[in-house]
Structures are given as structure tokens and as C-alpha cells.
């Protein structure tokens, strides 16, 4: 393995659309210590992943949101197979960054990347934390959901205005609450149940319809809500949540979910598991992996994917004023 860093930048991420100079700035930061890659398609990403398998950099940085992260990890997983992936540095730059939030990675991308590059130059070892990902059929990710999670994202992305972020999410939650009070059409769309069979470690869940179904190796789902609250219970299993209560009843659990205590047992099933099998009964289902939306008519199998080593931001990082500053104290 070399002592270089490779950075994968999603040119269509929220941060890169706002500031197209980011890739060039990253390259200036790392200089001769690595290179910045900006794939324009999934096919290009697969080709770049194969190149990285041959080059074996010390760190792979990923700049974008959760969708960029899961697509990058999937591409890398295809070529690395059973081999461990190089450590991953999450350089947050997308609409959704809940994986980074769950792992307490909040540093500004330029600061983080500068610290990594300086660490490689000086020969200091980088601290990492390890977390399993999910394998959803042939895709790797960290959060799976259907029913409410997929319906919510369909509404979140649905107006095509590009005005995404916490403000829009908060507006949708408020709208959902008042629509649910009057059993309005928005609430009916948002809380449309997934109908199908669900097996958790081979055991069938009794219900045949769910307001929401989730699996995850991270707890956060956005805005501080820790919906998959058991994701940290066992490093070799993932958290499962199956919500079956009516919409208004879930309002009783909002504070508990935000505090990480989860939905009450009478309103949802929660567990840790090694496998979950989901089979729709009405022909097809929408689902989400790390904020990206998909649709399938086939059953899905969710199991544990490979362990990922995530680079921890060095303790010497400090931010002053509005700019990015890195001070090495080790």
C-alpha cells in the first residue's frame, strides 16, 4: 500500500454544484501526494475503483453525500472482494450526510483533507474507527428503508427545485403532522404502508403491512433523529426497525427517537440481526439506500457487508473564523 491519498469527488453533489472549484482546490491541497477523481458516471466510477485497487492508496477520500459514499463503497467492494478496503475519509459535501453525523465526523472537507495529507507527509499513523456496512443484494450501504423512509424521500426530492436541506425536511415533517390530523392526502401518501412479508434471521414478522421498515449499521436518519436506535448494539449485526403503528401514534415517540431510545415496543418491532429478507406482495416496492431511491419487483436480502475503516479527524484540527485552518500538535 502506498502513502498517497485518492479523493473521489461527485461533480453533481450539492457542494460541487455550488462551488465547481472544489476538485481543483483539493488537488492543490494534496499536491504530489495523490490525485482527485471526478467520475461522470457509474461506469467511470467502476473503472476508477479498479485503478485504485491496483494503486492501493493509503486513504480514499469521498466528497459528496451519503449517496456518493454508498456508490463509492459499492464500486470498491466489487474490485476488492474479500480484501480489506483502504481507509475511507468522509469529506461531507452532499444533501444528506447522516453516515458522517452518526460517526461524529463533522469537520470541514478542506480542513480534514489537509490534516490527512500532512499526516501522510510526516509519517504519523491515522486513527480509524471501524463500522460494518450493509449488503442489499449486490449493493453496499449503511441505511436501508422502505415504506415511510422511501415515501418521505420521494416527497423531499419531488419538487425538483433543488432547495434541499434541513429546512425542507423540517417543513415536510410539519406538513405531515397537520395532514395526519385531518387524514389529508399528503399524510396518506407519506404513510402509505409497505405490504409484504419480512423475515428477520429466518423468523417471520407477524404483520403483513408496515408504515416503515429499516435496517442500518448507523443510527442517524437526519435532523438528529436516531430511528435505527439499535444499530450500535452489536458490531457484527445491524439494527432492524419495523413500524406498524398508525401515523399519529408515532408523535408520542418523537422525543425518544431524537434522544436515541427508539419507538415504543407496542408501536414498532426492533432488534439486531444478521439477515433480513423482504418480499413485496403487491408487485413492486420503492426503497432507499443512504438517501438514494430505487424500485424493484424482486425480493431483497439484506445482510452484513464488509467492515470499513473510517479515518477519524485528527484531534489537532481547529477551525478559526470562517476559514479552514489545520494545526498539527502531535
Buried (B, 14 or more C-beta within 10 A) or exposed (E): EEEBBBBBBBBEBBBBEEEEEBBEEBBEBBEEBBBBBBBEEEEEBBBBBBEBBEBBBBBBBBBBBBBBBBBBBBBBBBBBEEEEBBBBBBBBBBBBBBBBBBBEBEBBBBBBBBBBBBBBBEEBEBBBEEBBBBBBEEBBBBBBBBBBBBBBBBBBBEEEEEEBEEEBBEEBBEBBBEBBEEEBEBBEBBBBBBBBBBBBEEEEBEBBEBBBBBBBBBBBBBEEBBBBBBBBEBEEBBBBBBBBBEBEBBEEBEEBBEEBEBBBEEBBBBBBBBBBBBEBEEEEBBBBBBBBBBEBEEBBBBBBBBBBBBBBBBEBBEEEEEEBEBEBEE
